[in-house]
């Protein structure tokens, strides 16, 4: 049975802790402006502390004005403002680069300012869109999790439909920035947002966003549980130097004791901190084959090459995460 639509105010009251110290990731778009002002309205009630972070990726000519707008909004509300300006790389995965840039910046601020969590404005439509995007593009069926422990990130609006967020913004007469690229249907997300979701809503189920977002959250819980099993499985090799002959031998033993469905996940978990992004099932299966000795060399996304040398793993290439040698 469908439950009543969750409002911005109710979601924030449910998710935020009394006396909490939070960093708000604000782009200036309608979703993050709703998050910003919703938190400001609850600040006194919750006795919470909020600061604001904005990243100018340098990808659009309007990005400078976006940063100025967010800074003005933050200061009007009395929130400390943190800005990161960057220039995009000339090649490589721009999405992964931007994500790594943002969360590294947020982590630095949280450590320096003693903030507990990063709040982002991901909502139910984002979750539904992501699920459909991964399905139609034949990618691993992962979802946006409400809590990302690794990044100390909380997404309190994750079950709030975008329609509710837009209603909140209209009701409070809030200004926000519009990213014109959100209407460019050369991008898969925009085609899903403007064509596929409306079609599913009209011809199949008017509650499709709610249905997909709830299903995606269940998927996220299942995936989180499997990731936890994988993380525990690699504990015996945690103190060994990455890539050494001893490390590889111990990893082969760990993999041999796991069902096939978990082996690729273990490989992905091991390399995630090094790369800054998940390599996916197909490349992770190839990585397992390489580790156990069925392949002598391997190339994986990000311009990364692995080869065997005296039983050890030698990794070369440009990394988004920690540099390996």
LOMI-432435 format. One record per residue (C-alpha): residue number from 1; residue in three letters; chain; x, y, z. Coordinates in steps of 0.25 Angstrom, whole numbers, plus 5000, padded with zeros to 4 digits. Layout:
k:r:c:X:Y:Z
NUM:ALA:A:X:Y:Z
...
% end
This chain:
k:r:c:X:Y:Z
1:UNK:A:5000:5000:5000
2:UNK:A:5005:5014:4997
3:UNK:A:5008:5023:5008
4:UNK:A:5006:5038:5008
5:UNK:A:5016:5046:5001
6:UNK:A:5027:5051:5010
7:UNK:A:5030:5066:5011
8:UNK:A:5043:5073:5012
9:UNK:A:5040:5077:5026
10:UNK:A:5036:5063:5031
11:UNK:A:5048:5056:5024
12:UNK:A:5058:5066:5030
13:UNK:A:5051:5065:5044
14:UNK:A:5052:5050:5043
15:UNK:A:5066:5049:5038
16:UNK:A:5074:5060:5045
17:UNK:A:5079:5058:5060
18:UNK:A:5077:5068:5070
19:UNK:A:5090:5076:5073
20:UNK:A:5096:5070:5060
21:UNK:A:5107:5077:5052
22:UNK:A:5105:5076:5037
23:UNK:A:5111:5081:5024
24:UNK:A:5101:5084:5013
25:UNK:A:5105:5081:4999
26:UNK:A:5098:5092:4991
27:UNK:A:5099:5093:4976
28:UNK:A:5089:5104:4975
29:UNK:A:5078:5096:4968
30:UNK:A:5064:5094:4973
31:UNK:A:5067:5081:4981
32:UNK:A:5079:5087:4989
33:UNK:A:5072:5100:4991
34:UNK:A:5060:5093:4997
35:UNK:A:5070:5085:5006
36:UNK:A:5078:5098:5010
37:UNK:A:5065:5106:5014
38:UNK:A:5058:5094:5020
39:UNK:A:5070:5092:5030
40:UNK:A:5070:5107:5033
41:UNK:A:5056:5106:5037
42:UNK:A:5059:5095:5046
43:UNK:A:5072:5100:5052
44:UNK:A:5066:5106:5065
45:UNK:A:5057:5094:5067
46:UNK:A:5068:5084:5065
47:UNK:A:5079:5093:5072
48:UNK:A:5087:5088:5060
49:UNK:A:5100:5094:5053
50:UNK:A:5100:5096:5038
51:UNK:A:5111:5100:5029
52:UNK:A:5110:5100:5013
53:UNK:A:5120:5095:5003
54:UNK:A:5119:5098:4988
55:UNK:A:5128:5092:4977
56:UNK:A:5130:5100:4964
57:UNK:A:5135:5089:4954
58:UNK:A:5138:5099:4943
59:UNK:A:5130:5092:4933
60:UNK:A:5120:5103:4930
61:UNK:A:5121:5118:4927
62:UNK:A:5110:5120:4937
63:UNK:A:5117:5113:4948
64:UNK:A:5123:5125:4954
65:UNK:A:5110:5132:4956
66:UNK:A:5104:5119:4962
67:UNK:A:5116:5119:4973
68:UNK:A:5113:5134:4976
69:UNK:A:5098:5131:4977
70:UNK:A:5100:5120:4987
71:UNK:A:5110:5128:4995
72:UNK:A:5100:5139:4996
73:UNK:A:5089:5130:5000
74:UNK:A:5098:5123:5011
75:UNK:A:5102:5137:5017
76:UNK:A:5088:5142:5017
77:UNK:A:5084:5130:5026
78:UNK:A:5097:5132:5035
79:UNK:A:5104:5119:5030
80:UNK:A:5119:5118:5028
81:UNK:A:5122:5116:5013
82:UNK:A:5133:5108:5007
83:UNK:A:5136:5108:4992
84:UNK:A:5145:5099:4983
85:UNK:A:5148:5104:4969
86:UNK:A:5154:5094:4959
87:UNK:A:5158:5092:4945
88:UNK:A:5153:5079:4938
89:UNK:A:5163:5069:4933
90:UNK:A:5165:5069:4917
91:UNK:A:5162:5054:4917
92:UNK:A:5157:5043:4926
93:UNK:A:5144:5040:4933
94:UNK:A:5138:5054:4936
95:UNK:A:5127:5048:4945
96:UNK:A:5137:5040:4953
97:UNK:A:5146:5052:4954
98:UNK:A:5135:5062:4959
99:UNK:A:5130:5052:4969
100:UNK:A:5144:5049:4975
101:UNK:A:5147:5064:4975
102:UNK:A:5134:5067:4983
103:UNK:A:5135:5057:4993
104:UNK:A:5149:5059:4996
105:UNK:A:5146:5074:4998
106:UNK:A:5134:5071:5007
107:UNK:A:5143:5061:5015
108:UNK:A:5154:5072:5017
109:UNK:A:5144:5082:5022
110:UNK:A:5137:5072:5032
111:UNK:A:5151:5068:5038
112:UNK:A:5155:5083:5039
113:UNK:A:5142:5088:5044
114:UNK:A:5138:5076:5053
115:UNK:A:5125:5073:5045
116:UNK:A:5119:5060:5046
117:UNK:A:5112:5057:5033
118:UNK:A:5110:5063:5019
119:UNK:A:5096:5065:5014
120:UNK:A:5093:5064:5000
121:UNK:A:5079:5067:4993
122:UNK:A:5077:5054:4985
123:UNK:A:5062:5051:4985
124:UNK:A:5053:5040:4981
125:UNK:A:5053:5044:4966
126:UNK:A:5068:5043:4966
127:UNK:A:5067:5029:4971
128:UNK:A:5057:5025:4961
129:UNK:A:5065:5031:4950
130:UNK:A:5078:5024:4954
131:UNK:A:5071:5011:4955
132:UNK:A:5065:5012:4941
133:UNK:A:5078:5017:4935
134:UNK:A:5086:5006:4940
135:UNK:A:5076:4996:4935
136:UNK:A:5075:5002:4921
137:UNK:A:5090:5003:4920
138:UNK:A:5093:4989:4925
139:UNK:A:5100:4994:4937
140:UNK:A:5101:4987:4951
141:UNK:A:5088:4989:4958
142:UNK:A:5093:4998:4970
143:UNK:A:5085:5009:4976
144:UNK:A:5087:5022:4983
145:UNK:A:5088:5019:4998
146:UNK:A:5082:5028:5009
147:UNK:A:5094:5027:5017
148:UNK:A:5108:5025:5011
149:UNK:A:5117:5022:5023
150:UNK:A:5130:5022:5015
151:UNK:A:5128:5037:5011
152:UNK:A:5120:5040:5024
153:UNK:A:5109:5045:5015
154:UNK:A:5094:5046:5019
155:UNK:A:5083:5048:5008
156:UNK:A:5071:5052:5016
157:UNK:A:5062:5055:5004
158:UNK:A:5063:5041:4998
159:UNK:A:5049:5037:4999
160:UNK:A:5043:5051:4996
161:UNK:A:5038:5052:4981
162:UNK:A:5043:5064:4973
163:UNK:A:5029:5069:4972
164:UNK:A:5029:5071:4987
165:UNK:A:5042:5078:4987
166:UNK:A:5037:5088:4976
167:UNK:A:5024:5090:4984
168:UNK:A:5033:5094:4996
169:UNK:A:5041:5104:4988
170:UNK:A:5029:5110:4982
171:UNK:A:5022:5111:4995
172:UNK:A:5033:5119:5001
173:UNK:A:5036:5127:4989
174:UNK:A:5051:5122:4988
175:UNK:A:5060:5126:4977
176:UNK:A:5069:5115:4971
177:UNK:A:5079:5113:4959
178:UNK:A:5075:5106:4946
179:UNK:A:5085:5097:4940
180:UNK:A:5082:5097:4925
181:UNK:A:5089:5084:4923
182:UNK:A:5078:5077:4931
183:UNK:A:5069:5079:4918
184:UNK:A:5079:5074:4908
185:UNK:A:5074:5060:4904
186:UNK:A:5088:5056:4899
187:UNK:A:5090:5052:4913
188:UNK:A:5083:5038:4917
189:UNK:A:5078:5044:4931
190:UNK:A:5071:5055:4924
191:UNK:A:5064:5045:4914
192:UNK:A:5060:5036:4926
193:UNK:A:5055:5048:4933
194:UNK:A:5047:5055:4922
195:UNK:A:5043:5044:4914
196:UNK:A:5043:5030:4921
197:UNK:A:5038:5033:4935
198:UNK:A:5026:5042:4929
199:UNK:A:5023:5030:4920
200:UNK:A:5023:5020:4931
201:UNK:A:5015:5029:4940
202:UNK:A:5004:5031:4930
203:UNK:A:5003:5017:4924
204:UNK:A:5007:5008:4935
205:UNK:A:5006:5014:4949
206:UNK:A:5004:5028:4954
207:UNK:A:5013:5025:4966
208:UNK:A:5024:5020:4958
209:UNK:A:5035:5029:4965
210:UNK:A:5030:5024:4979
211:UNK:A:5030:5009:4974
212:UNK:A:5044:5010:4968
213:UNK:A:5050:5018:4979
214:UNK:A:5045:5008:4990
215:UNK:A:5050:4996:4981
216:UNK:A:5063:5003:4980
217:UNK:A:5065:5005:4994
218:UNK:A:5063:4990:4997
219:UNK:A:5073:4988:4986
220:UNK:A:5083:4997:4993
221:UNK:A:5081:4990:5006
222:UNK:A:5084:4976:5000
223:UNK:A:5096:4982:4993
224:UNK:A:5101:4988:5006
225:UNK:A:5100:4974:5013
226:UNK:A:5108:4967:5002
227:UNK:A:5118:4978:5002
228:UNK:A:5119:4976:5017
229:UNK:A:5122:4961:5015
230:UNK:A:5132:4964:5005
231:UNK:A:5139:4974:5014
232:UNK:A:5140:4964:5025
233:UNK:A:5145:4953:5016
234:UNK:A:5157:4962:5012
235:UNK:A:5161:4965:5027
236:UNK:A:5172:4954:5027
237:UNK:A:5180:4962:5017
238:UNK:A:5177:4976:5022
239:UNK:A:5191:4977:5029
240:UNK:A:5198:4972:5016
241:UNK:A:5205:4982:5006
242:UNK:A:5196:4984:4994
243:UNK:A:5200:4976:4982
244:UNK:A:5212:4968:4988
245:UNK:A:5214:4953:4985
246:UNK:A:5209:4950:5000
247:UNK:A:5197:4959:4998
248:UNK:A:5193:4952:4985
249:UNK:A:5195:4938:4991
250:UNK:A:5186:4942:5002
251:UNK:A:5176:4948:4993
252:UNK:A:5175:4936:4984
253:UNK:A:5172:4927:4997
254:UNK:A:5161:4937:5001
255:UNK:A:5155:4936:4987
256:UNK:A:5155:4921:4987
257:UNK:A:5147:4920:4999
258:UNK:A:5136:4929:4994
259:UNK:A:5124:4926:4984
260:UNK:A:5126:4932:4970
261:UNK:A:5116:4942:4972
262:UNK:A:5124:4949:4983
263:UNK:A:5138:4948:4977
264:UNK:A:5136:4959:4967
265:UNK:A:5130:4968:4978
266:UNK:A:5143:4965:4987
267:UNK:A:5152:4970:4976
268:UNK:A:5143:4982:4974
269:UNK:A:5143:4985:4989
270:UNK:A:5159:4984:4989
271:UNK:A:5161:4993:4978
272:UNK:A:5150:5004:4981
273:UNK:A:5159:5012:4991
274:UNK:A:5170:5012:4981
275:UNK:A:5162:5016:4969
276:UNK:A:5151:5025:4974
277:UNK:A:5141:5018:4966
278:UNK:A:5135:5004:4965
279:UNK:A:5140:4996:4953
280:UNK:A:5127:4988:4951
281:UNK:A:5124:4973:4950
282:UNK:A:5130:4971:4936
283:UNK:A:5144:4977:4939
284:UNK:A:5144:4971:4953
285:UNK:A:5142:4957:4948
286:UNK:A:5154:4960:4939
287:UNK:A:5162:4965:4951
288:UNK:A:5159:4952:4959
289:UNK:A:5164:4944:4947
290:UNK:A:5176:4952:4947
291:UNK:A:5179:4951:4962
292:UNK:A:5177:4936:4962
293:UNK:A:5187:4935:4950
294:UNK:A:5178:4932:4938
295:UNK:A:5183:4945:4931
296:UNK:A:5197:4951:4931
297:UNK:A:5192:4965:4929
298:UNK:A:5180:4973:4930
299:UNK:A:5175:4987:4926
300:UNK:A:5163:4993:4934
301:UNK:A:5156:5007:4933
302:UNK:A:5163:5019:4936
303:UNK:A:5176:5016:4928
304:UNK:A:5180:5006:4938
305:UNK:A:5189:4994:4935
306:UNK:A:5192:4982:4944
307:UNK:A:5203:4972:4941
308:UNK:A:5210:4960:4948
309:UNK:A:5224:4961:4952
310:UNK:A:5230:4950:4961
311:UNK:A:5217:4947:4967
312:UNK:A:5214:4961:4971
313:UNK:A:5204:4971:4964
314:UNK:A:5210:4983:4958
315:UNK:A:5200:4994:4955
316:UNK:A:5202:5006:4946
317:UNK:A:5194:5017:4941
318:UNK:A:5187:5030:4945
319:UNK:A:5178:5029:4957
320:UNK:A:5166:5037:4963
321:UNK:A:5169:5031:4977
322:UNK:A:5182:5027:4984
323:UNK:A:5194:5026:4974
324:UNK:A:5199:5012:4973
325:UNK:A:5213:5008:4969
% end
